[in-house]
Amino acid sequence: MKKKNPSRSLNQLVSKYEKNEEFKIAYEERRFYLQIAHLIRDLREKVGLSQAEVANKAKVSQPMIARLESGDHRRTPTIETIHRILNTLGYQLILEVKSAA
C-alpha cells in the first residue's frame, strides 16, 4: 500500500526550493503578475467600472482586461498599457527600483 504524502503549505514548498535561483526568479515573476492583477481588479471595482468600460476608455480589448486581472502571464501587457489602464481608473503608475539585498 502506498503512503500518502503529507500535505504541505505553500510556504513549506517555497522554503524547500528557495535556494534554487531559477525557482526564485520564476516565483517572484509570477507573484509580480498576481500583484498587478489584484491591483487592477481592486481599483476597477473601487471606481465602479466594468471590464468593458475600462477597456473602452483605455482603448484595449475587454478580454485583455480579463487576462490582466486573472494574472495571466502568457500575454503580458506592456507598461504603456498598464499605465493607460491605471490612468483610466484615475491613478498614475510610478515605478520604483530597490536593491534585492
C-alpha positions in Angstrom: 0.0 0.0 0.0 1.3 3.5 -1.0 1.9 6.0 1.7 0.1 9.3 1.2 2.3 12.4 1.1 1.6 14.7 4.0 0.0 17.9 2.9 2.4 20.9 2.8 1.7 24.5 2.9 2.8 26.8 0.1 5.3 28.4 2.5 6.8 25.0 3.2 7.1 24.3 -0.5 8.6 27.7 -1.3 11.2 27.3 1.5 12.2 23.9 0.2 13.1 25.4 -3.2 14.1 29.0 -2.3 17.8 28.2 -2.7 17.1 27.3 -6.3 17.8 30.5 -8.3 15.6 29.5 -11.3 12.7 28.8 -8.9 13.2 32.1 -7.1 13.1 34.1 -10.3 10.0 32.3 -11.6 8.2 32.6 -8.3 8.9 36.3 -8.0 7.8 36.9 -11.6 4.5 35.1 -11.0 4.0 37.0 -7.8 4.5 40.3 -9.6 1.9 39.4 -12.2 -0.6 38.5 -9.5 0.1 41.7 -7.6 -0.7 43.7 -10.7 -3.8 41.6 -11.4 -5.2 42.2 -7.9 -4.3 45.9 -8.0 -6.1 46.5 -11.4 -9.2 44.5 -10.3 -9.4 46.2 -6.9 -9.0 49.7 -8.4 -11.5 49.0 -11.2 -14.1 47.7 -8.6 -13.4 50.7 -6.3 -14.2 53.2 -9.1 -17.3 51.1 -10.1 -16.4 50.4 -13.7 -16.9 47.1 -15.6 -14.1 45.5 -17.5 -15.7 46.5 -20.8 -15.9 50.2 -19.6 -12.3 50.2 -18.6 -11.3 48.5 -21.9 -13.2 51.0 -24.0 -11.8 54.1 -22.2 -8.2 52.7 -22.2 -8.5 51.6 -25.9 -7.8 47.9 -25.2 -9.9 44.8 -25.5 -12.1 43.5 -22.7 -10.5 40.1 -22.9 -7.2 41.8 -22.3 -8.5 43.3 -19.1 -9.8 39.9 -18.1 -6.5 38.3 -18.8 -4.7 41.0 -16.9 -7.0 40.7 -13.9 -6.5 36.9 -13.8 -2.8 37.3 -13.7 -2.3 35.5 -17.0 1.4 35.9 -17.6 1.4 34.3 -21.0 0.4 37.5 -22.7 1.8 40.2 -20.5 0.6 43.8 -21.3 3.2 46.4 -21.8 3.9 49.0 -19.2 2.4 51.5 -21.5 -0.9 49.5 -21.5 -0.9 49.2 -17.7 -0.2 52.9 -17.5 -3.2 53.7 -19.7 -5.5 51.4 -17.7 -4.4 53.0 -14.4 -4.9 56.5 -15.9 -8.4 55.4 -16.9 -9.1 54.4 -13.3 -7.8 57.7 -12.0 -4.3 56.5 -10.9 -0.8 57.0 -12.2 1.9 54.4 -12.5 5.1 55.2 -10.6 8.0 52.6 -10.8 10.4 52.2 -8.0 13.5 50.1 -8.1 15.1 48.8 -4.9 18.1 46.6 -4.2 17.1 43.0 -3.5 19.8 42.7 -0.8 
